[in-house]
Amino acid sequence: EQYENEFEKQVYLALNLFRRNPPRWVPIIQETYDKNPTMSRKSEKDLTAAVKTMEKMPGVCIDNALNQAARKNNVEVASADTRSPAEGGNVAALAP
């Protein structure tokens, strides 16, 4: 299975929709700020200005071998209950 759960699938799909046409998301960003008045209006202006000028990007592709390695590593890290994980993560666990 490419996705571990429905939430992960929805994140990938949303990310790829954003990458296809970033400026289309400006109204959604503005609506999010409108519904959350504690969010900084300055950050909204900075974010929407950046997104308006973004060009189309290629979609994110899933690498099943990398996903399996990352999931295995996540289980190991979570089970170790590490309070201060190594800086940069466990890169060796992701090497083929």
C-alpha positions in Angstrom: 0.0 0.0 0.0 1.3 3.4 -1.0 -0.3 5.2 2.0 -0.3 4.1 5.6 -3.8 5.6 6.2 -6.4 7.9 4.7 -4.9 11.0 6.3 -1.5 10.4 4.7 -3.2 9.9 1.4 -5.1 13.2 1.7 -1.9 15.1 2.6 -0.1 13.8 -0.5 -3.1 14.7 -2.7 -3.4 18.2 -1.2 0.4 18.8 -1.6 0.2 17.8 -5.2 -2.8 20.0 -5.8 -1.0 22.9 -4.3 2.1 22.2 -6.4 0.0 22.1 -9.6 -1.2 25.7 -9.2 0.0 27.5 -6.1 -1.7 30.9 -6.8 -5.1 29.1 -6.8 -4.7 28.6 -3.1 -4.4 32.3 -2.1 -8.2 32.6 -1.4 -8.0 29.5 0.8 -5.1 30.9 2.7 -6.9 34.2 3.2 -10.0 32.4 4.4 -7.9 30.4 6.9 -6.5 33.7 8.3 -10.0 35.2 8.4 -11.3 32.2 10.5 -8.3 32.4 12.9 -8.0 36.0 14.1 -5.1 35.2 16.3 -2.9 34.6 13.3 -0.7 37.5 12.2 -2.0 39.5 9.3 1.6 40.4 8.4 2.4 36.7 8.0 -0.7 36.4 5.8 0.5 39.2 3.5 4.0 37.7 3.3 2.6 34.2 2.6 0.0 35.2 0.0 2.6 37.5 -1.8 5.0 34.5 -2.0 2.3 32.0 -3.1 0.9 34.4 -5.8 4.3 34.4 -7.5 5.0 30.6 -7.2 5.1 28.7 -10.5 3.8 25.2 -11.1 6.0 22.5 -9.6 6.2 18.8 -10.4 4.1 16.5 -8.2 5.6 14.6 -5.3 6.1 10.9 -6.1 6.0 8.2 -3.5 9.1 5.9 -3.2 7.8 2.8 -1.6 11.2 1.6 -0.4 12.0 5.0 1.2 8.5 5.1 2.8 9.1 1.6 4.3 12.5 2.6 5.7 11.1 5.8 7.1 8.1 4.0 8.8 10.4 1.4 10.3 12.7 4.2 11.6 9.7 6.1 13.0 8.6 3.0 15.0 12.2 2.5 16.3 12.5 6.2 17.3 9.0 6.2 18.9 9.6 3.0 20.8 13.0 4.4 22.1 11.0 7.4 23.5 14.0 9.6 22.7 13.6 13.1 24.3 16.6 14.5 22.4 16.9 12.8 19.0 20.2 13.1 17.1 20.4 16.3 15.0 19.7 15.4 11.4 17.8 12.3 12.3 18.7 8.7 11.6 20.0 9.1 8.0 21.7 5.7 8.1 18.3 4.0 8.5 17.1 5.6 5.2 20.1 4.5 3.2 19.5 1.6 0.8 
